[in-house]
Amino acid sequence: MKYASVDIHAPPLYPKFFEAAYWIGFLIVGIIFIFSVAYALPWGIVFSVGVEGLILYGGFLEPRRVSISNYTHKFYASSSISMRVIFVSDLHEGGRKSAAFFHRVARRIASLEPDLLLFGGDYADAQAEAVKDLSCFSSLVCPQGKYFILGNHDFDDHPTVIRQALSAFGFTDLT
């Protein structure tokens, strides 16, 4: 069996209060950096640069990363039958990613020519209605079908809305 996984990583989208706290923390660490430079405190410089780097990576770079892994498995040594299965998870739509990002992912999946498409949950964070932005996946054609399950974030935020949207995009609910 041949398949590729497209794994979308994203941090949770927090309510505005927590998003503000994120930026306040970024500012506080920046102040620690300035204080450490002014008073020549090497530990403060290293600490603040490290924390700022983690914040920038976790908030801006990593959520837009798409990782693809290819695995091949033969169930029978003499078999020449293969199937390409694509597994997508953790899209976390809710405002931090543009529609262009999801279109790019959909085009990448289409280029892999999947026989079967599986969505593994966590489609939205704190905004179930944002799942409508995943409509670009409705154009994907998979001979063996498109299926989804709900993830923990989906159960926390109007699972019925998410189920209805994904079903409208041609996916079958396995939850």
Residue frames relative to the residue before (quaternion, step in Angstrom):
aa qw qx qy qz dx dy dz
M 1.0000 0.0000 0.0000 0.0000 0.00 0.00 0.00
K 0.1655 -0.7697 0.6096 0.0922 3.56 -0.93 0.89
Y 0.1765 0.7793 -0.5956 0.0831 3.53 -1.02 0.70
A 0.2281 -0.7359 0.6202 0.1475 3.49 -1.30 0.37
S 0.2135 -0.7601 0.5919 0.1620 3.55 -1.02 0.64
V 0.1570 -0.7362 0.6509 0.0981 3.52 -1.06 0.79
D 0.0471 -0.8328 0.5503 -0.0384 3.52 -0.29 1.26
I 0.1436 -0.7986 0.5823 0.0497 3.56 -0.52 1.16
H 0.1552 -0.7975 0.5789 0.0693 3.57 -0.68 1.07
A 0.1158 0.7908 -0.5954 0.0818 3.56 -0.97 0.75
P 0.4376 -0.6626 0.5251 0.3062 3.57 -1.05 0.65
P 0.5971 -0.5635 0.4048 0.4027 3.58 -1.12 0.43
L 0.3726 -0.6897 0.5708 0.2442 3.55 -1.16 0.64
Y 0.2035 -0.8135 0.5385 0.0827 3.55 -0.40 1.21
P 0.6214 -0.4984 0.4229 0.4321 3.57 -1.21 0.30
K 0.7190 -0.4830 0.2927 0.4050 3.56 -1.25 0.53
F 0.6020 0.5685 -0.3698 0.4216 3.62 1.01 -0.72
F 0.7161 0.4410 -0.2585 0.4753 3.57 0.86 -0.95
E 0.6010 0.5359 -0.3648 0.4675 3.56 1.12 -0.55
A 0.6266 0.5150 -0.3303 0.4828 3.58 1.05 -0.73
A 0.6365 0.5242 -0.3272 0.4615 3.59 1.00 -0.81
Y 0.5819 0.5776 -0.3556 0.4487 3.58 1.11 -0.70
W 0.7186 0.4371 -0.2470 0.4812 3.57 0.82 -1.02
I 0.6068 0.5326 -0.3588 0.4683 3.60 1.06 -0.62
G 0.6349 0.5187 -0.3206 0.4744 3.59 1.01 -0.80
F 0.6225 0.5339 -0.3272 0.4694 3.56 1.02 -0.81
L 0.6606 0.5071 -0.2903 0.4713 3.57 1.00 -0.88
I 0.6516 0.5193 -0.3160 0.4537 3.60 0.93 -0.88
V 0.6600 0.4849 -0.3130 0.4809 3.58 0.94 -0.84
G 0.6095 0.5426 -0.3451 0.4636 3.60 1.09 -0.63
I 0.6380 0.5113 -0.3175 0.4803 3.57 1.04 -0.79
I 0.6209 0.5263 -0.3403 0.4709 3.60 1.01 -0.78
F 0.6307 0.5343 -0.3313 0.4549 3.58 1.00 -0.79
I 0.6709 0.4950 -0.2980 0.4649 3.58 0.85 -0.97
F 0.6427 0.5176 -0.3076 0.4737 3.58 0.97 -0.90
S 0.6724 0.5055 -0.2947 0.4534 3.60 0.95 -0.91
V 0.6437 0.4979 -0.3262 0.4810 3.59 1.02 -0.71
A 0.6626 0.5243 -0.3035 0.4403 3.58 0.92 -0.94
Y 0.7824 0.2990 -0.1541 0.5241 3.60 0.98 -0.79
A 0.4445 -0.7341 0.4212 0.2934 3.59 1.28 0.38
L 0.3229 0.7267 -0.5298 0.2948 3.57 0.76 1.08
P 0.2866 -0.8068 0.4855 0.1766 3.59 -0.07 1.23
W 0.6298 0.5399 -0.3484 0.4364 3.62 0.98 -0.73
G 0.6538 0.5186 -0.3086 0.4565 3.57 1.04 -0.76
I 0.6318 0.5260 -0.3232 0.4688 3.54 1.07 -0.79
V 0.6729 0.4901 -0.2923 0.4708 3.57 0.86 -0.98
F 0.6515 0.5219 -0.3101 0.4551 3.59 0.92 -0.92
S 0.7282 0.4495 -0.2621 0.4461 3.57 0.71 -1.06
V 0.6349 0.5060 -0.3402 0.4745 3.61 0.99 -0.73
G 0.6493 0.5227 -0.3126 0.4555 3.59 0.98 -0.80
V 0.6852 0.4733 -0.2840 0.4753 3.58 0.88 -0.95
E 0.6415 0.5116 -0.3264 0.4692 3.60 0.94 -0.83
G 0.6404 0.5268 -0.3208 0.4576 3.58 1.00 -0.80
L 0.6532 0.5047 -0.3071 0.4736 3.58 0.97 -0.83
I 0.6449 0.5180 -0.3193 0.4624 3.57 0.98 -0.84
L 0.6731 0.4880 -0.3004 0.4674 3.59 0.89 -0.88
Y 0.6595 0.5000 -0.3125 0.4663 3.57 0.94 -0.86
G 0.7259 0.4590 -0.2476 0.4485 3.58 0.78 -1.04
G 0.7367 0.4350 -0.2349 0.4613 3.57 1.08 -0.65
F 0.8223 0.2633 -0.1046 0.4935 3.57 1.04 -0.67
L 0.7565 0.3971 -0.2318 0.4651 3.60 0.86 -0.86
E 0.7202 0.4802 -0.2640 0.4255 3.58 0.66 -1.10
P 0.6514 0.5276 -0.3540 0.4148 3.67 0.89 -0.69
R 0.7111 0.4356 -0.2602 0.4867 3.60 1.14 -0.41
R 0.4834 0.6730 -0.4171 0.3733 3.54 1.32 0.16
V 0.1185 -0.7547 0.6420 0.0642 3.53 -1.03 0.85
S 0.0791 -0.7990 0.5949 0.0387 3.57 -0.68 1.04
I 0.1317 -0.7842 0.6055 0.0327 3.52 -0.99 0.92
S 0.0535 -0.7819 0.6210 -0.0060 3.54 -0.86 1.04
N 0.1790 -0.7811 0.5918 0.0873 3.55 -0.93 0.89
Y 0.0164 -0.7786 0.6268 -0.0269 3.54 -0.95 0.97
T 0.1197 -0.7672 0.6249 0.0810 3.55 -1.10 0.66
H 0.0371 0.7931 -0.6053 0.0567 3.53 -0.88 0.97
K 0.1749 -0.7652 0.6110 0.1023 3.58 -0.84 0.97
F 0.3469 -0.7401 0.5383 0.2053 3.54 -0.78 1.02
Y 0.7666 0.1287 -0.0691 0.6254 3.56 1.15 -0.68
A 0.5371 -0.6636 0.4181 0.3104 3.56 -0.85 0.98
S 0.7389 0.4168 -0.2352 0.4743 3.59 0.99 -0.77
S 0.5248 0.6666 -0.3993 0.3475 3.59 1.26 -0.12
S 0.1969 -0.7665 0.5992 0.1216 3.54 -1.06 0.80
I 0.4742 0.6687 -0.4337 0.3741 3.57 1.32 0.10
S 0.0156 0.7930 -0.6086 0.0218 3.54 -0.92 0.88
M 0.1376 -0.7611 0.6289 0.0795 3.52 -1.28 0.43
R 0.2481 -0.7525 0.5925 0.1452 3.54 -0.98 0.85
V 0.0645 -0.7934 0.6047 -0.0266 3.54 -0.60 1.26
I 0.1439 -0.7729 0.6141 0.0696 3.56 -0.85 0.98
F 0.1003 -0.7794 0.6174 0.0350 3.55 -0.91 0.98
V 0.0549 -0.7933 0.6059 -0.0243 3.57 -0.74 1.13
S 0.0943 0.8061 -0.5806 0.0641 3.58 -0.87 0.87
D 0.8449 0.2579 -0.1752 0.4346 3.49 -1.42 0.28
L 0.1226 0.8110 -0.5565 0.1327 3.56 0.71 1.08
H 0.0785 -0.8628 0.4954 0.0630 3.58 1.16 -0.66
E 0.1105 0.7948 -0.5815 0.1341 3.57 0.71 1.07
G 0.3703 0.7308 -0.5186 0.2448 3.55 -1.01 0.71
G 0.8088 -0.3227 0.1446 0.4699 3.57 1.06 0.54
R 0.6837 0.4981 -0.3094 0.4344 3.59 1.08 -0.50
K 0.7321 0.3319 -0.2169 0.5539 3.57 1.22 -0.28
S 0.4325 -0.6988 0.5088 0.2565 3.54 -1.08 0.72
A 0.6481 -0.4899 0.4046 0.4199 3.54 -1.31 0.27
A 0.5914 0.5825 -0.3614 0.4246 3.60 1.09 -0.66
F 0.6009 0.5570 -0.3563 0.4491 3.59 1.07 -0.70
F 0.7047 0.4585 -0.2728 0.4678 3.59 0.84 -0.98
H 0.6109 0.5280 -0.3487 0.4758 3.60 1.09 -0.61
R 0.6280 0.5292 -0.3288 0.4664 3.58 1.05 -0.77
V 0.6528 0.4982 -0.3101 0.4790 3.59 0.97 -0.86
A 0.6527 0.5128 -0.3174 0.4585 3.60 0.93 -0.87
R 0.6481 0.5039 -0.3221 0.4715 3.61 0.97 -0.79
R 0.6409 0.5221 -0.3221 0.4614 3.59 1.02 -0.81
I 0.6412 0.5061 -0.3209 0.4793 3.58 0.97 -0.83
A 0.6496 0.5188 -0.3193 0.4548 3.60 0.90 -0.90
S 0.6521 0.5264 -0.3228 0.4399 3.60 0.99 -0.78
L 0.6423 0.5179 -0.3181 0.4670 3.60 1.20 -0.44
E 0.2800 -0.8096 0.4727 0.2065 3.59 1.35 -0.15
P 0.0394 0.8484 -0.5263 0.0396 3.60 0.60 1.10
D 0.3929 -0.6677 0.5772 0.2581 3.51 -1.25 0.58
L 0.7863 0.0947 0.0014 0.6105 3.54 1.13 -0.77
L 0.1199 -0.7905 0.5989 0.0455 3.58 -0.92 0.93
L 0.0689 -0.7958 0.6016 -0.0102 3.55 -0.80 1.10
F 0.1562 -0.7582 0.6275 0.0835 3.56 -0.91 0.97
G 0.2585 -0.8421 0.4663 0.0816 3.56 -0.65 1.16
G 0.7393 -0.4556 0.2429 0.4322 3.60 1.06 0.45
D 0.7724 0.3475 -0.3029 0.4370 3.49 -1.48 0.16
Y 0.1282 0.8296 -0.5216 0.1527 3.53 0.67 1.22
A 0.8058 0.1213 -0.0347 0.5786 3.58 1.08 -0.66
D 0.1849 -0.7465 0.6282 0.1178 3.52 -1.29 0.49
A 0.8765 -0.0591 -0.0077 0.4777 3.53 -0.64 1.20
Q 0.7621 0.2473 -0.1648 0.5753 3.62 1.25 0.02
A 0.1920 -0.8282 0.5169 0.0997 3.59 0.27 1.26
E 0.6341 0.5501 -0.3435 0.4211 3.60 1.02 -0.72
A 0.5529 0.6163 -0.3910 0.4022 3.62 1.22 -0.35
V 0.5169 0.6573 -0.4174 0.3558 3.60 1.19 -0.35
K 0.5125 0.6383 -0.4178 0.3941 3.60 1.22 -0.29
D 0.5954 0.5790 -0.3571 0.4275 3.58 1.19 -0.50
L 0.6179 0.5446 -0.3419 0.4524 3.58 1.28 -0.18
S 0.3400 0.7773 -0.4726 0.2385 3.58 1.28 0.21
C 0.5365 0.6341 -0.4071 0.3799 3.61 1.17 -0.41
F 0.6227 0.5453 -0.3438 0.4436 3.60 1.19 -0.43
S 0.5196 0.6467 -0.4171 0.3711 3.60 1.23 -0.21
S 0.6515 0.5335 -0.3178 0.4358 3.61 1.13 -0.53
L 0.5248 0.6434 -0.4164 0.3704 3.60 1.21 -0.23
V 0.1924 -0.7760 0.5945 0.0861 3.55 -0.92 0.96
C 0.0399 0.7869 -0.6106 0.0796 3.55 -0.73 1.13
P 0.4415 -0.7410 0.4331 0.2614 3.62 -0.43 1.16
Q 0.7407 0.3917 -0.2250 0.4973 3.61 1.02 -0.72
G 0.6647 -0.5420 0.2805 0.4310 3.59 1.27 0.10
K 0.3219 -0.6903 0.6159 0.2015 3.50 -1.47 0.17
Y 0.0232 -0.8210 0.5675 -0.0576 3.57 -0.71 1.12
F 0.0716 -0.7978 0.5969 0.0465 3.55 -1.20 0.52
I 0.1382 -0.7095 0.6764 0.1412 3.47 -1.43 0.34
L 0.4718 -0.6536 0.5067 0.3057 3.56 -1.21 0.42
G 0.3099 -0.7379 0.5715 0.1811 3.54 -1.18 0.66
N 0.7442 -0.4153 0.2753 0.4448 3.56 -1.29 0.07
H 0.6457 0.5076 -0.3334 0.4629 3.63 0.98 -0.70
D 0.6413 0.5376 -0.3200 0.4441 3.57 1.07 -0.72
F 0.6575 0.4999 -0.3126 0.4691 3.59 1.00 -0.76
D 0.6464 0.5246 -0.3113 0.4583 3.57 1.18 -0.56
D 0.8034 0.2623 -0.0943 0.5262 3.58 1.13 -0.57
H 0.7918 -0.3638 0.1883 0.4531 3.59 0.01 1.32
P 0.0671 -0.8444 0.5305 0.0328 3.62 0.50 1.11
T 0.5935 0.5772 -0.3737 0.4182 3.60 1.09 -0.60
V 0.6389 0.5217 -0.3226 0.4643 3.60 0.98 -0.83
I 0.6707 0.4931 -0.2956 0.4687 3.57 0.93 -0.90
R 0.6345 0.5306 -0.3250 0.4586 3.60 0.97 -0.85
Q 0.6725 0.5048 -0.2977 0.4520 3.57 0.88 -0.97
A 0.6636 0.5091 -0.3114 0.4511 3.58 0.92 -0.88
L 0.7001 0.4614 -0.2882 0.4625 3.60 0.77 -0.97
S 0.6126 0.5264 -0.3479 0.4760 3.60 1.08 -0.66
A 0.6464 0.5122 -0.3161 0.4690 3.59 1.02 -0.77
F 0.6658 0.4837 -0.2969 0.4843 3.61 1.18 -0.51
G 0.6353 -0.5791 0.3144 0.4028 3.59 1.27 0.18
F 0.5206 0.6249 -0.4182 0.4044 3.58 1.24 0.31
T 0.3228 -0.7178 0.5844 0.1977 3.56 -1.22 0.58
D 0.4006 -0.7317 0.5096 0.2109 3.57 -0.87 1.02
L 0.1209 -0.7952 0.5926 0.0434 3.58 -0.81 1.05
T 0.4306 0.7254 -0.4504 0.2925 3.58 1.28 0.00
